[in-house]
Amino acid sequence: MTSNREIEKLFDQWNPNQIRVGDQVQVVVGIKYRARVIGLDLDLKNRKVFANLKLSDNSKRYPIRVDVSDCYSTGSGYPGHHNGS
């Protein structure tokens, strides 16, 4: 069984860009596009964190679930989001 503390440690380890729910991100997966992170999933089997995205441009057919390491923050959707203010 994995404890919450161990899960948090793995989440931080597999989330190198410190992406959080609510972040506006640029996704780079062969193509570049903008999106907002609406959820994060920890995949213990594959040792990854996946970002669930809401696309900025819904007319495009870009991936809406990507490895979080392919996301780069362009700002937070909420004041004080990363710094705890």
N, CA, C and O atoms as a Maestro MAE file, in Angstrom:
{
 s_m_m2io_version
 :::
 2.0.0
}

f_m_ct {
 s_m_title
 :::
 protein
 m_atom[340] {
  # First column is atom index #
  i_m_mmod_type
  r_m_x_coord
  r_m_y_coord
  r_m_z_coord
  i_m_residue_number
  s_m_chain_name
  s_m_pdb_residue_name
  s_m_pdb_atom_name
  i_m_atomic_number
  :::
  1 25 0.842 -1.175 0.000 1 A "MET " " N  " 7
  2 3 0.000 0.000 0.000 1 A "MET " " CA " 6
  3 2 0.890 1.242 0.000 1 A "MET " " C  " 6
  4 15 1.924 1.259 0.667 1 A "MET " " O  " 8
  5 25 0.502 2.270 -0.734 2 A "THR " " N  " 7
  6 3 1.265 3.505 -0.830 2 A "THR " " CA " 6
  7 2 0.608 4.573 0.031 2 A "THR " " C  " 6
  8 15 -0.596 4.802 -0.073 2 A "THR " " O  " 8
  9 25 1.397 5.228 0.882 3 A "SER " " N  " 7
  10 3 0.856 6.264 1.763 3 A "SER " " CA " 6
  11 2 0.674 7.575 0.994 3 A "SER " " C  " 6
  12 15 1.237 7.755 -0.086 3 A "SER " " O  " 8
  13 25 -0.112 8.478 1.558 4 A "ASN " " N  " 7
  14 3 -0.331 9.790 0.944 4 A "ASN " " CA " 6
  15 2 0.979 10.548 0.786 4 A "ASN " " C  " 6
  16 15 1.193 11.230 -0.217 4 A "ASN " " O  " 8
  17 25 1.850 10.429 1.773 5 A "ARG " " N  " 7
  18 3 3.142 11.122 1.718 5 A "ARG " " CA " 6
  19 2 3.984 10.587 0.560 5 A "ARG " " C  " 6
  20 15 4.630 11.360 -0.147 5 A "ARG " " O  " 8
  21 25 3.978 9.273 0.365 6 A "GLU " " N  " 7
  22 3 4.722 8.678 -0.747 6 A "GLU " " CA " 6
  23 2 4.128 9.098 -2.087 6 A "GLU " " C  " 6
  24 15 4.865 9.349 -3.040 6 A "GLU " " O  " 8
  25 25 2.810 9.175 -2.165 7 A "ILE " " N  " 7
  26 3 2.136 9.610 -3.389 7 A "ILE " " CA " 6
  27 2 2.506 11.048 -3.711 7 A "ILE " " C  " 6
  28 15 2.791 11.363 -4.867 7 A "ILE " " O  " 8
  29 25 2.509 11.932 -2.711 8 A "GLU " " N  " 7
  30 3 2.894 13.333 -2.929 8 A "GLU " " CA " 6
  31 2 4.331 13.431 -3.423 8 A "GLU " " C  " 6
  32 15 4.629 14.235 -4.306 8 A "GLU " " O  " 8
  33 25 5.218 12.624 -2.865 9 A "LYS " " N  " 7
  34 3 6.628 12.623 -3.272 9 A "LYS " " CA " 6
  35 2 6.758 12.192 -4.738 9 A "LYS " " C  " 6
  36 15 7.502 12.807 -5.501 9 A "LYS " " O  " 8
  37 25 6.038 11.139 -5.130 10 A "LEU " " N  " 7
  38 3 6.068 10.676 -6.515 10 A "LEU " " CA " 6
  39 2 5.469 11.716 -7.452 10 A "LEU " " C  " 6
  40 15 5.982 11.949 -8.547 10 A "LEU " " O  " 8
  41 25 4.373 12.341 -7.012 11 A "PHE " " N  " 7
  42 3 3.727 13.375 -7.810 11 A "PHE " " CA " 6
  43 2 4.720 14.499 -8.104 11 A "PHE " " C  " 6
  44 15 4.835 14.943 -9.246 11 A "PHE " " O  " 8
  45 25 5.433 14.957 -7.079 12 A "ASP " " N  " 7
  46 3 6.419 16.029 -7.268 12 A "ASP " " CA " 6
  47 2 7.576 15.568 -8.146 12 A "ASP " " C  " 6
  48 15 8.068 16.332 -8.976 12 A "ASP " " O  " 8
  49 25 8.008 14.334 -7.969 13 A "GLN " " N  " 7
  50 3 9.120 13.785 -8.748 13 A "GLN " " CA " 6
  51 2 8.772 13.689 -10.231 13 A "GLN " " C  " 6
  52 15 9.605 13.991 -11.085 13 A "GLN " " O  " 8
  53 25 7.552 13.271 -10.540 14 A "TRP " " N  " 7
  54 3 7.140 13.069 -11.928 14 A "TRP " " CA " 6
  55 2 6.469 14.295 -12.532 14 A "TRP " " C  " 6
  56 15 5.945 14.224 -13.644 14 A "TRP " " O  " 8
  57 25 6.474 15.416 -11.822 15 A "ASN " " N  " 7
  58 3 5.897 16.669 -12.293 15 A "ASN " " CA " 6
  59 2 6.999 17.734 -12.263 15 A "ASN " " C  " 6
  60 15 6.951 18.647 -11.438 15 A "ASN " " O  " 8
  61 25 7.990 17.624 -13.156 16 A "PRO " " N  " 7
  62 3 9.179 18.474 -13.084 16 A "PRO " " CA " 6
  63 2 8.903 19.964 -13.264 16 A "PRO " " C  " 6
  64 15 9.680 20.790 -12.786 16 A "PRO " " O  " 8
  65 25 7.825 20.321 -13.937 17 A "ASN " " N  " 7
  66 3 7.522 21.729 -14.196 17 A "ASN " " CA " 6
  67 2 6.575 22.325 -13.157 17 A "ASN " " C  " 6
  68 15 6.126 23.463 -13.295 17 A "ASN " " O  " 8
  69 25 6.271 21.533 -12.098 18 A "GLN " " N  " 7
  70 3 5.407 21.993 -11.000 18 A "GLN " " CA " 6
  71 2 4.058 22.527 -11.497 18 A "GLN " " C  " 6
  72 15 3.581 23.562 -11.032 18 A "GLN " " O  " 8
  73 25 3.465 21.821 -12.429 19 A "ILE " " N  " 7
  74 3 2.159 22.187 -12.981 19 A "ILE " " CA " 6
  75 2 1.086 21.845 -11.960 19 A "ILE " " C  " 6
  76 15 1.150 20.796 -11.319 19 A "ILE " " O  " 8
  77 25 0.101 22.719 -11.805 20 A "ARG " " N  " 7
  78 3 -1.010 22.519 -10.878 20 A "ARG " " CA " 6
  79 2 -2.334 22.729 -11.610 20 A "ARG " " C  " 6
  80 15 -2.378 23.358 -12.667 20 A "ARG " " O  " 8
  81 25 -3.392 22.204 -11.045 21 A "VAL " " N  " 7
  82 3 -4.731 22.407 -11.598 21 A "VAL " " CA " 6
  83 2 -5.005 23.911 -11.597 21 A "VAL " " C  " 6
  84 15 -4.745 24.601 -10.612 21 A "VAL " " O  " 8
  85 25 -5.529 24.400 -12.706 22 A "GLY " " N  " 7
  86 3 -5.827 25.821 -12.853 22 A "GLY " " CA " 6
  87 2 -4.777 26.571 -13.643 22 A "GLY " " C  " 6
  88 15 -5.024 27.691 -14.088 22 A "GLY " " O  " 8
  89 25 -3.605 25.974 -13.827 23 A "ASP " " N  " 7
  90 3 -2.538 26.651 -14.580 23 A "ASP " " CA " 6
  91 2 -2.902 26.780 -16.051 23 A "ASP " " C  " 6
  92 15 -3.497 25.881 -16.646 23 A "ASP " " O  " 8
  93 25 -2.533 27.914 -16.619 24 A "GLN " " N  " 7
  94 3 -2.549 28.095 -18.067 24 A "GLN " " CA " 6
  95 2 -1.214 27.547 -18.544 24 A "GLN " " C  " 6
  96 15 -0.174 27.895 -17.985 24 A "GLN " " O  " 8
  97 25 -1.220 26.699 -19.563 25 A "VAL " " N  " 7
  98 3 0.018 26.058 -20.006 25 A "VAL " " CA " 6
  99 2 0.168 26.122 -21.521 25 A "VAL " " C  " 6
  100 15 -0.800 26.259 -22.270 25 A "VAL " " O  " 8
  101 25 1.432 26.016 -21.937 26 A "GLN " " N  " 7
  102 3 1.733 25.758 -23.336 26 A "GLN " " CA " 6
  103 2 2.135 24.297 -23.391 26 A "GLN " " C  " 6
  104 15 3.002 23.856 -22.636 26 A "GLN " " O  " 8
  105 25 1.514 23.554 -24.275 27 A "VAL " " N  " 7
  106 3 1.780 22.125 -24.431 27 A "VAL " " CA " 6
  107 2 2.663 21.947 -25.666 27 A "VAL " " C  " 6
  108 15 2.395 22.521 -26.722 27 A "VAL " " O  " 8
  109 25 3.702 21.156 -25.522 28 A "VAL " " N  " 7
  110 3 4.604 20.889 -26.635 28 A "VAL " " CA " 6
  111 2 4.676 19.376 -26.839 28 A "VAL " " C  " 6
  112 15 5.363 18.671 -26.099 28 A "VAL " " O  " 8
  113 25 3.966 18.894 -27.841 29 A "VAL " " N  " 7
  114 3 3.940 17.464 -28.182 29 A "VAL " " CA " 6
  115 2 4.067 17.315 -29.698 29 A "VAL " " C  " 6
  116 15 3.194 16.745 -30.354 29 A "VAL " " O  " 8
  117 25 5.166 17.836 -30.241 30 A "GLY " " N  " 7
  118 3 5.323 17.865 -31.695 30 A "GLY " " CA " 6
  119 2 4.698 19.124 -32.272 30 A "GLY " " C  " 6
  120 15 5.218 19.704 -33.225 30 A "GLY " " O  " 8
  121 25 3.596 19.538 -31.701 31 A "ILE " " N  " 7
  122 3 2.952 20.815 -31.999 31 A "ILE " " CA " 6
  123 2 2.874 21.594 -30.689 31 A "ILE " " C  " 6
  124 15 2.975 21.018 -29.606 31 A "ILE " " O  " 8
  125 25 2.694 22.908 -30.800 32 A "LYS " " N  " 7
  126 3 2.542 23.743 -29.602 32 A "LYS " " CA " 6
  127 2 1.134 24.306 -29.577 32 A "LYS " " C  " 6
  128 15 0.613 24.764 -30.594 32 A "LYS " " O  " 8
  129 25 0.524 24.265 -28.395 33 A "TYR " " N  " 7
  130 3 -0.787 24.866 -28.236 33 A "TYR " " CA " 6
  131 2 -1.017 25.243 -26.784 33 A "TYR " " C  " 6
  132 15 -0.309 24.777 -25.891 33 A "TYR " " O  " 8
  133 25 -2.012 26.093 -26.553 34 A "ARG " " N  " 7
  134 3 -2.321 26.570 -25.205 34 A "ARG " " CA " 6
  135 2 -3.558 25.874 -24.660 34 A "ARG " " C  " 6
  136 15 -4.480 25.524 -25.397 34 A "ARG " " O  " 8
  137 25 -3.549 25.682 -23.334 35 A "ALA " " N  " 7
  138 3 -4.676 25.030 -22.671 35 A "ALA " " CA " 6
  139 2 -4.656 25.404 -21.190 35 A "ALA " " C  " 6
  140 15 -3.714 26.034 -20.708 35 A "ALA " " O  " 8
  141 25 -5.702 25.010 -20.485 36 A "ARG " " N  " 7
  142 3 -5.773 25.171 -19.032 36 A "ARG " " CA " 6
  143 2 -5.861 23.789 -18.417 36 A "ARG " " C  " 6
  144 15 -6.606 22.939 -18.905 36 A "ARG " " O  " 8
  145 25 -5.106 23.551 -17.346 37 A "VAL " " N  " 7
  146 3 -5.102 22.259 -16.669 37 A "VAL " " CA " 6
  147 2 -6.356 22.169 -15.785 37 A "VAL " " C  " 6
  148 15 -6.559 22.997 -14.898 37 A "VAL " " O  " 8
  149 25 -7.190 21.157 -16.040 38 A "ILE " " N  " 7
  150 3 -8.416 20.987 -15.250 38 A "ILE " " CA " 6
  151 2 -8.339 19.775 -14.333 38 A "ILE " " C  " 6
  152 15 -9.236 19.555 -13.519 38 A "ILE " " O  " 8
  153 25 -7.269 18.982 -14.460 39 A "GLY " " N  " 7
  154 3 -7.095 17.829 -13.586 39 A "GLY " " CA " 6
  155 2 -5.731 17.208 -13.794 39 A "GLY " " C  " 6
  156 15 -5.123 17.343 -14.856 39 A "GLY " " O  " 8
  157 25 -5.256 16.522 -12.759 40 A "LEU " " N  " 7
  158 3 -3.986 15.804 -12.827 40 A "LEU " " CA " 6
  159 2 -4.212 14.383 -12.320 40 A "LEU " " C  " 6
  160 15 -4.878 14.175 -11.306 40 A "LEU " " O  " 8
  161 25 -3.654 13.412 -13.034 41 A "ASP " " N  " 7
  162 3 -3.784 12.001 -12.658 41 A "ASP " " CA " 6
  163 2 -2.408 11.393 -12.482 41 A "ASP " " C  " 6
  164 15 -1.541 11.541 -13.344 41 A "ASP " " O  " 8
  165 25 -2.206 10.712 -11.371 42 A "LEU " " N  " 7
  166 3 -0.962 10.005 -11.106 42 A "LEU " " CA " 6
  167 2 -1.108 8.580 -11.611 42 A "LEU " " C  " 6
  168 15 -2.019 7.865 -11.195 42 A "LEU " " O  " 8
  169 25 -0.222 8.163 -12.503 43 A "ASP " " N  " 7
  170 3 -0.236 6.816 -13.066 43 A "ASP " " CA " 6
  171 2 0.962 6.067 -12.489 43 A "ASP " " C  " 6
  172 15 2.075 6.182 -13.001 43 A "ASP " " O  " 8
  173 25 0.733 5.298 -11.422 44 A "LEU " " N  " 7
  174 3 1.814 4.583 -10.744 44 A "LEU " " CA " 6
  175 2 2.446 3.524 -11.638 44 A "LEU " " C  " 6
  176 15 3.661 3.328 -11.600 44 A "LEU " " O  " 8
  177 25 1.637 2.843 -12.440 45 A "LYS " " N  " 7
  178 3 2.142 1.773 -13.298 45 A "LYS " " CA " 6
  179 2 3.154 2.301 -14.309 45 A "LYS " " C  " 6
  180 15 4.202 1.688 -14.515 45 A "LYS " " O  " 8
  181 25 2.847 3.437 -14.941 46 A "ASN " " N  " 7
  182 3 3.720 4.002 -15.970 46 A "ASN " " CA " 6
  183 2 4.667 5.082 -15.443 46 A "ASN " " C  " 6
  184 15 5.458 5.650 -16.195 46 A "ASN " " O  " 8
  185 25 4.572 5.356 -14.136 47 A "ARG " " N  " 7
  186 3 5.432 6.341 -13.477 47 A "ARG " " CA " 6
  187 2 5.347 7.711 -14.137 47 A "ARG " " C  " 6
  188 15 6.360 8.304 -14.507 47 A "ARG " " O  " 8
  189 25 4.111 8.203 -14.278 48 A "LYS " " N  " 7
  190 3 3.874 9.493 -14.919 48 A "LYS " " CA " 6
  191 2 2.736 10.220 -14.231 48 A "LYS " " C  " 6
  192 15 1.913 9.622 -13.537 48 A "LYS " " O  " 8
  193 25 2.713 11.528 -14.443 49 A "VAL " " N  " 7
  194 3 1.560 12.344 -14.086 49 A "VAL " " CA " 6
  195 2 0.983 12.841 -15.400 49 A "VAL " " C  " 6
  196 15 1.706 13.361 -16.250 49 A "VAL " " O  " 8
  197 25 -0.318 12.679 -15.560 50 A "PHE " " N  " 7
  198 3 -0.989 13.147 -16.766 50 A "PHE " " CA " 6
  199 2 -1.808 14.383 -16.453 50 A "PHE " " C  " 6
  200 15 -2.445 14.472 -15.403 50 A "PHE " " O  " 8
  201 25 -1.786 15.337 -17.374 51 A "ALA " " N  " 7
  202 3 -2.580 16.554 -17.252 51 A "ALA " " CA " 6
  203 2 -3.817 16.410 -18.124 51 A "ALA " " C  " 6
  204 15 -3.721 16.061 -19.301 51 A "ALA " " O  " 8
  205 25 -4.980 16.683 -17.541 52 A "ASN " " N  " 7
  206 3 -6.231 16.739 -18.292 52 A "ASN " " CA " 6
  207 2 -6.460 18.208 -18.619 52 A "ASN " " C  " 6
  208 15 -6.402 19.064 -17.736 52 A "ASN " " O  " 8
  209 25 -6.720 18.496 -19.887 53 A "LEU " " N  " 7
  210 3 -6.709 19.873 -20.367 53 A "LEU " " CA " 6
  211 2 -8.042 20.338 -20.920 53 A "LEU " " C  " 6
  212 15 -8.842 19.549 -21.422 53 A "LEU " " O  " 8
  213 25 -8.258 21.643 -20.815 54 A "LYS " " N  " 7
  214 3 -9.343 22.324 -21.519 54 A "LYS " " CA " 6
  215 2 -8.654 23.205 -22.544 54 A "LYS " " C  " 6
  216 15 -7.880 24.093 -22.187 54 A "LYS " " O  " 8
  217 25 -8.933 22.965 -23.810 55 A "LEU " " N  " 7
  218 3 -8.253 23.678 -24.883 55 A "LEU " " CA " 6
  219 2 -8.685 25.131 -24.962 55 A "LEU " " C  " 6
  220 15 -9.842 25.461 -24.701 55 A "LEU " " O  " 8
  221 25 -7.745 26.000 -25.326 56 A "SER " " N  " 7
  222 3 -8.059 27.411 -25.552 56 A "SER " " CA " 6
  223 2 -8.829 27.574 -26.855 56 A "SER " " C  " 6
  224 15 -9.673 28.461 -26.979 56 A "SER " " O  " 8
  225 25 -8.538 26.719 -27.818 57 A "ASP " " N  " 7
  226 3 -9.199 26.762 -29.126 57 A "ASP " " CA " 6
  227 2 -9.859 25.413 -29.371 57 A "ASP " " C  " 6
  228 15 -9.195 24.452 -29.762 57 A "ASP " " O  " 8
  229 25 -11.162 25.342 -29.142 58 A "ASN " " N  " 7
  230 3 -11.883 24.076 -29.270 58 A "ASN " " CA " 6
  231 2 -12.067 23.618 -30.713 58 A "ASN " " C  " 6
  232 15 -12.503 22.491 -30.949 58 A "ASN " " O  " 8
  233 25 -11.743 24.473 -31.681 59 A "SER " " N  " 7
  234 3 -11.915 24.080 -33.077 59 A "SER " " CA " 6
  235 2 -10.785 23.153 -33.543 59 A "SER " " C  " 6
  236 15 -10.899 22.509 -34.586 59 A "SER " " O  " 8
  237 25 -9.706 23.087 -32.775 60 A "LYS " " N  " 7
  238 3 -8.572 22.224 -33.117 60 A "LYS " " CA " 6
  239 2 -8.746 20.861 -32.448 60 A "LYS " " C  " 6
  240 15 -9.430 20.744 -31.432 60 A "LYS " " O  " 8
  241 25 -8.136 19.857 -33.014 61 A "ARG " " N  " 7
  242 3 -8.205 18.504 -32.462 61 A "ARG " " CA " 6
  243 2 -6.865 18.144 -31.812 61 A "ARG " " C  " 6
  244 15 -6.174 17.222 -32.244 61 A "ARG " " O  " 8
  245 25 -6.525 18.886 -30.777 62 A "TYR " " N  " 7
  246 3 -5.296 18.642 -30.040 62 A "TYR " " CA " 6
  247 2 -5.564 17.677 -28.897 62 A "TYR " " C  " 6
  248 15 -6.701 17.567 -28.439 62 A "TYR " " O  " 8
  249 25 -4.538 16.974 -28.427 63 A "PRO " " N  " 7
  250 3 -4.715 16.061 -27.285 63 A "PRO " " CA " 6
  251 2 -5.189 16.815 -26.035 63 A "PRO " " C  " 6
  252 15 -4.726 17.921 -25.757 63 A "PRO " " O  " 8
  253 25 -6.105 16.211 -25.297 64 A "ILE " " N  " 7
  254 3 -6.605 16.823 -24.068 64 A "ILE " " CA " 6
  255 2 -6.122 16.078 -22.825 64 A "ILE " " C  " 6
  256 15 -6.495 16.429 -21.705 64 A "ILE " " O  " 8
  257 25 -5.297 15.054 -23.018 65 A "ARG " " N  " 7
  258 3 -4.653 14.348 -21.906 65 A "ARG " " CA " 6
  259 2 -3.215 14.076 -22.325 65 A "ARG " " C  " 6
  260 15 -2.957 13.305 -23.250 65 A "ARG " " O  " 8
  261 25 -2.277 14.727 -21.624 66 A "VAL " " N  " 7
  262 3 -0.864 14.631 -22.003 66 A "VAL " " CA " 6
  263 2 -0.007 14.407 -20.765 66 A "VAL " " C  " 6
  264 15 -0.442 14.665 -19.643 66 A "VAL " " O  " 8
  265 25 1.206 13.927 -20.977 67 A "ASP " " N  " 7
  266 3 2.191 13.812 -19.906 67 A "ASP " " CA " 6
  267 2 2.468 15.228 -19.394 67 A "ASP " " C  " 6
  268 15 2.731 16.134 -20.186 67 A "ASP " " O  " 8
  269 25 2.409 15.418 -18.092 68 A "VAL " " N  " 7
  270 3 2.562 16.750 -17.511 68 A "VAL " " CA " 6
  271 2 3.939 17.345 -17.814 68 A "VAL " " C  " 6
  272 15 4.095 18.566 -17.788 68 A "VAL " " O  " 8
  273 25 4.934 16.512 -18.099 69 A "SER " " N  " 7
  274 3 6.260 17.033 -18.428 69 A "SER " " CA " 6
  275 2 6.289 17.726 -19.786 69 A "SER " " C  " 6
  276 15 7.272 18.389 -20.118 69 A "SER " " O  " 8
  277 25 5.218 17.582 -20.581 70 A "ASP " " N  " 7
  278 3 5.094 18.276 -21.858 70 A "ASP " " CA " 6
  279 2 4.381 19.622 -21.713 70 A "ASP " " C  " 6
  280 15 4.132 20.302 -22.708 70 A "ASP " " O  " 8
  281 25 4.054 20.005 -20.481 71 A "CYS " " N  " 7
  282 3 3.343 21.256 -20.206 71 A "CYS " " CA " 6
  283 2 4.277 22.261 -19.537 71 A "CYS " " C  " 6
  284 15 5.073 21.911 -18.666 71 A "CYS " " O  " 8
  285 25 4.161 23.515 -19.964 72 A "TYR " " N  " 7
  286 3 4.969 24.592 -19.408 72 A "TYR " " CA " 6
  287 2 4.042 25.720 -19.000 72 A "TYR " " C  " 6
  288 15 3.279 26.225 -19.823 72 A "TYR " " O  " 8
  289 25 4.100 26.119 -17.743 73 A "SER " " N  " 7
  290 3 3.183 27.121 -17.211 73 A "SER " " CA " 6
  291 2 3.387 28.475 -17.876 73 A "SER " " C  " 6
  292 15 4.514 28.938 -18.052 73 A "SER " " O  " 8
  293 25 2.278 29.096 -18.240 74 A "THR " " N  " 7
  294 3 2.309 30.463 -18.768 74 A "THR " " CA " 6
  295 2 1.604 31.389 -17.798 74 A "THR " " C  " 6
  296 15 1.380 32.561 -18.102 74 A "THR " " O  " 8
  297 25 1.255 30.873 -16.641 75 A "GLY " " N  " 7
  298 3 0.583 31.677 -15.628 75 A "GLY " " CA " 6
  299 2 -0.516 30.883 -14.968 75 A "GLY " " C  " 6
  300 15 -0.971 29.861 -15.481 75 A "GLY " " O  " 8
  301 25 -0.929 31.373 -13.828 76 A "SER " " N  " 7
  302 3 -1.958 30.697 -13.057 76 A "SER " " CA " 6
  303 2 -3.326 31.285 -13.377 76 A "SER " " C  " 6
  304 15 -3.454 32.468 -13.692 76 A "SER " " O  " 8
  305 25 -4.324 30.452 -13.291 77 A "GLY " " N  " 7
  306 3 -5.680 30.918 -13.481 77 A "GLY " " CA " 6
  307 2 -6.242 31.579 -12.236 77 A "GLY " " C  " 6
  308 15 -7.314 32.182 -12.287 77 A "GLY " " O  " 8
  309 25 -5.530 31.475 -11.109 78 A "TYR " " N  " 7
  310 3 -6.022 31.981 -9.839 78 A "TYR " " CA " 6
  311 2 -4.933 32.775 -9.122 78 A "TYR " " C  " 6
  312 15 -3.778 32.350 -9.120 78 A "TYR " " O  " 8
  313 25 -5.268 33.927 -8.508 79 A "PRO " " N  " 7
  314 3 -4.266 34.699 -7.751 79 A "PRO " " CA " 6
  315 2 -3.693 33.873 -6.605 79 A "PRO " " C  " 6
  316 15 -4.427 33.176 -5.905 79 A "PRO " " O  " 8
  317 25 -2.380 33.956 -6.419 80 A "GLY " " N  " 7
  318 3 -1.729 33.254 -5.306 80 A "GLY " " CA " 6
  319 2 -1.703 31.760 -5.460 80 A "GLY " " C  " 6
  320 15 -1.471 31.044 -4.486 80 A "GLY " " O  " 8
  321 25 -1.935 31.269 -6.651 81 A "HIS " " N  " 7
  322 3 -2.090 29.843 -6.900 81 A "HIS " " CA " 6
  323 2 -0.857 29.027 -6.510 81 A "HIS " " C  " 6
  324 15 -0.979 27.995 -5.850 81 A "HIS " " O  " 8
  325 25 0.326 29.484 -6.915 82 A "HIS " " N  " 7
  326 3 1.543 28.717 -6.631 82 A "HIS " " CA " 6
  327 2 2.259 29.175 -5.378 82 A "HIS " " C  " 6
  328 15 2.993 28.394 -4.772 82 A "HIS " " O  " 8
  329 25 2.068 30.414 -4.976 83 A "ASN " " N  " 7
  330 3 2.852 30.909 -3.853 83 A "ASN " " CA " 6
  331 2 2.081 30.904 -2.546 83 A "ASN " " C  " 6
  332 15 2.595 31.379 -1.534 83 A "ASN " " O  " 8
  333 25 0.868 30.385 -2.539 84 A "GLY " " N  " 7
  334 3 0.097 30.240 -1.318 84 A "GLY " " CA " 6
  335 2 -0.491 31.519 -0.770 84 A "GLY " " C  " 6
  336 15 -0.976 31.536 0.361 84 A "GLY " " O  " 8
  337 25 -0.459 32.607 -1.554 85 A "SER " " N  " 7
  338 3 -1.017 33.897 -1.097 85 A "SER " " CA " 6
  339 2 -2.510 33.899 -1.161 85 A "SER " " C  " 6
  340 15 -3.141 34.898 -0.815 85 A "SER " " O  " 8
  :::
 }
 m_bond[339] {
  # First column is bond index #
  i_m_from
  i_m_to
  i_m_order
  :::
  1 1 2 1
  2 2 3 1
  3 3 4 2
  4 3 5 1
  5 5 6 1
  6 6 7 1
  7 7 8 2
  8 7 9 1
  9 9 10 1
  10 10 11 1
  11 11 12 2
  12 11 13 1
  13 13 14 1
  14 14 15 1
  15 15 16 2
  16 15 17 1
  17 17 18 1
  18 18 19 1
  19 19 20 2
  20 19 21 1
  21 21 22 1
  22 22 23 1
  23 23 24 2
  24 23 25 1
  25 25 26 1
  26 26 27 1
  27 27 28 2
  28 27 29 1
  29 29 30 1
  30 30 31 1
  31 31 32 2
  32 31 33 1
  33 33 34 1
  34 34 35 1
  35 35 36 2
  36 35 37 1
  37 37 38 1
  38 38 39 1
  39 39 40 2
  40 39 41 1
  41 41 42 1
  42 42 43 1
  43 43 44 2
  44 43 45 1
  45 45 46 1
  46 46 47 1
  47 47 48 2
  48 47 49 1
  49 49 50 1
  50 50 51 1
  51 51 52 2
  52 51 53 1
  53 53 54 1
  54 54 55 1
  55 55 56 2
  56 55 57 1
  57 57 58 1
  58 58 59 1
  59 59 60 2
  60 59 61 1
  61 61 62 1
  62 62 63 1
  63 63 64 2
  64 63 65 1
  65 65 66 1
  66 66 67 1
  67 67 68 2
  68 67 69 1
  69 69 70 1
  70 70 71 1
  71 71 72 2
  72 71 73 1
  73 73 74 1
  74 74 75 1
  75 75 76 2
  76 75 77 1
  77 77 78 1
  78 78 79 1
  79 79 80 2
  80 79 81 1
  81 81 82 1
  82 82 83 1
  83 83 84 2
  84 83 85 1
  85 85 86 1
  86 86 87 1
  87 87 88 2
  88 87 89 1
  89 89 90 1
  90 90 91 1
  91 91 92 2
  92 91 93 1
  93 93 94 1
  94 94 95 1
  95 95 96 2
  96 95 97 1
  97 97 98 1
  98 98 99 1
  99 99 100 2
  100 99 101 1
  101 101 102 1
  102 102 103 1
  103 103 104 2
  104 103 105 1
  105 105 106 1
  106 106 107 1
  107 107 108 2
  108 107 109 1
  109 109 110 1
  110 110 111 1
  111 111 112 2
  112 111 113 1
  113 113 114 1
  114 114 115 1
  115 115 116 2
  116 115 117 1
  117 117 118 1
  118 118 119 1
  119 119 120 2
  120 119 121 1
  121 121 122 1
  122 122 123 1
  123 123 124 2
  124 123 125 1
  125 125 126 1
  126 126 127 1
  127 127 128 2
  128 127 129 1
  129 129 130 1
  130 130 131 1
  131 131 132 2
  132 131 133 1
  133 133 134 1
  134 134 135 1
  135 135 136 2
  136 135 137 1
  137 137 138 1
  138 138 139 1
  139 139 140 2
  140 139 141 1
  141 141 142 1
  142 142 143 1
  143 143 144 2
  144 143 145 1
  145 145 146 1
  146 146 147 1
  147 147 148 2
  148 147 149 1
  149 149 150 1
  150 150 151 1
  151 151 152 2
  152 151 153 1
  153 153 154 1
  154 154 155 1
  155 155 156 2
  156 155 157 1
  157 157 158 1
  158 158 159 1
  159 159 160 2
  160 159 161 1
  161 161 162 1
  162 162 163 1
  163 163 164 2
  164 163 165 1
  165 165 166 1
  166 166 167 1
  167 167 168 2
  168 167 169 1
  169 169 170 1
  170 170 171 1
  171 171 172 2
  172 171 173 1
  173 173 174 1
  174 174 175 1
  175 175 176 2
  176 175 177 1
  177 177 178 1
  178 178 179 1
  179 179 180 2
  180 179 181 1
  181 181 182 1
  182 182 183 1
  183 183 184 2
  184 183 185 1
  185 185 186 1
  186 186 187 1
  187 187 188 2
  188 187 189 1
  189 189 190 1
  190 190 191 1
  191 191 192 2
  192 191 193 1
  193 193 194 1
  194 194 195 1
  195 195 196 2
  196 195 197 1
  197 197 198 1
  198 198 199 1
  199 199 200 2
  200 199 201 1
  201 201 202 1
  202 202 203 1
  203 203 204 2
  204 203 205 1
  205 205 206 1
  206 206 207 1
  207 207 208 2
  208 207 209 1
  209 209 210 1
  210 210 211 1
  211 211 212 2
  212 211 213 1
  213 213 214 1
  214 214 215 1
  215 215 216 2
  216 215 217 1
  217 217 218 1
  218 218 219 1
  219 219 220 2
  220 219 221 1
  221 221 222 1
  222 222 223 1
  223 223 224 2
  224 223 225 1
  225 225 226 1
  226 226 227 1
  227 227 228 2
  228 227 229 1
  229 229 230 1
  230 230 231 1
  231 231 232 2
  232 231 233 1
  233 233 234 1
  234 234 235 1
  235 235 236 2
  236 235 237 1
  237 237 238 1
  238 238 239 1
  239 239 240 2
  240 239 241 1
  241 241 242 1
  242 242 243 1
  243 243 244 2
  244 243 245 1
  245 245 246 1
  246 246 247 1
  247 247 248 2
  248 247 249 1
  249 249 250 1
  250 250 251 1
  251 251 252 2
  252 251 253 1
  253 253 254 1
  254 254 255 1
  255 255 256 2
  256 255 257 1
  257 257 258 1
  258 258 259 1
  259 259 260 2
  260 259 261 1
  261 261 262 1
  262 262 263 1
  263 263 264 2
  264 263 265 1
  265 265 266 1
  266 266 267 1
  267 267 268 2
  268 267 269 1
  269 269 270 1
  270 270 271 1
  271 271 272 2
  272 271 273 1
  273 273 274 1
  274 274 275 1
  275 275 276 2
  276 275 277 1
  277 277 278 1
  278 278 279 1
  279 279 280 2
  280 279 281 1
  281 281 282 1
  282 282 283 1
  283 283 284 2
  284 283 285 1
  285 285 286 1
  286 286 287 1
  287 287 288 2
  288 287 289 1
  289 289 290 1
  290 290 291 1
  291 291 292 2
  292 291 293 1
  293 293 294 1
  294 294 295 1
  295 295 296 2
  296 295 297 1
  297 297 298 1
  298 298 299 1
  299 299 300 2
  300 299 301 1
  301 301 302 1
  302 302 303 1
  303 303 304 2
  304 303 305 1
  305 305 306 1
  306 306 307 1
  307 307 308 2
  308 307 309 1
  309 309 310 1
  310 310 311 1
  311 311 312 2
  312 311 313 1
  313 313 314 1
  314 314 315 1
  315 315 316 2
  316 315 317 1
  317 317 318 1
  318 318 319 1
  319 319 320 2
  320 319 321 1
  321 321 322 1
  322 322 323 1
  323 323 324 2
  324 323 325 1
  325 325 326 1
  326 326 327 1
  327 327 328 2
  328 327 329 1
  329 329 330 1
  330 330 331 1
  331 331 332 2
  332 331 333 1
  333 333 334 1
  334 334 335 1
  335 335 336 2
  336 335 337 1
  337 337 338 1
  338 338 339 1
  339 339 340 2
  :::
 }
}
